[in-house]
Amino acid sequence: MQLNLIEQPASEIVTLGEAKNYLRIDHDFDDNLILNLIKSTREAIETTIQKSIVKQTWEYKLDRESVSNFKPGNSSYPNIFCGVMRIPLPKPPIMKIILVEIDDREIDPKKYSLETINERFCLCLNDPKLFQNKRKISVRIIYETGISEDPENIPYQLKLANLMLVANAFQERFSYPQNGFVSQGVKRLLSPFLNLGVC
């Protein structure tokens, strides 16, 4: 299995101005550093909560070996059950499926659907003919993810967590953090977004 980011978010969940105001910085000497910290700490939050925050596009590939090892009935992993191939998609929540290919052949959107199974976003291939010889197929999926396309609609807890992590990383930029990168305050802000049922 291989997961690739093919389109970065168009904007971050906090602006440079918001971060500088939070840091109480009124010069532009550190603007590039702060922009990099905004991006890297947002990515750290996404890793922690196992969700995409702002709209981004991913490519998920399953090679022939991965497909041939599908287990029936387990919603945690790609599986085939009752004539339907279900593939849990990483980096939820899923906004839209853009493309599905099997063996480099584009699949008609009528032959698949996006469903939520046990709180997991899954691509469901509904035509058994597509995978009747599953030991010889590969699957490629391109899809959009994110809590919201508009940064203005991102929950304030995530924005505040992003600002707090930027401030922490900025203050510790010349030394190794003594108390860990993610403080208890940030963990409390993120706790409502942690969902162990989401892949």
Phi, psi and omega in degrees: 000143182218133181238125182231134172279120183249348174213115180293159172303143180291333178209162179271170183279343170232150181270166175301317180298318179296318180293317180294323177296318179296323180277351184058049178248130181242016176242171183249012182297327185254018185301315181296320177298314182296319178299318178295322178293322178301313182293312185292325179285329173296318177296324178295321177296316180299322177295319181294314184270354180057040178218150171275134183270305180252157186304129177209162184242132183238153173242127181240121182244135172242119181280176184300323180294317179298316182294321183291344180261014178304138178254136180289135168081359180260112185284353179281339184228161174306136183208164173240124184212129180053042175077013179233130173272124180245127181237104175298134184258129177290165175065045178291173356283149183272126178274314187199142170272124182266318186206140171230127177235140170239123184051047177065015178248123182293136184261137177300128180305338178291344184264005176215165179212162175255121182229158174254118182235120183051044178067017176247137175280122184233138167277126181246117175269116192266356183251106182302337180297335182290333186225026183296332174246073190292348180281355184238010184248155170235152184234137176230129183231131173243130185208158178260141179231165174144148174292322179205149175281333184257118178305335179294337182264006178284135180306140185298332179298322180289322177296315180295320177299319178298315179296318181295320179291323176299313180299317180296314181294323179294318181291328184262015189294340180258001182210163177285131181303129182280329187249020182088151185286321183257115182283167177298325178298317178294318179300321178293321178297324183276343187304323179295343184261356177282129181218103184294345180275354181262130183288000000 
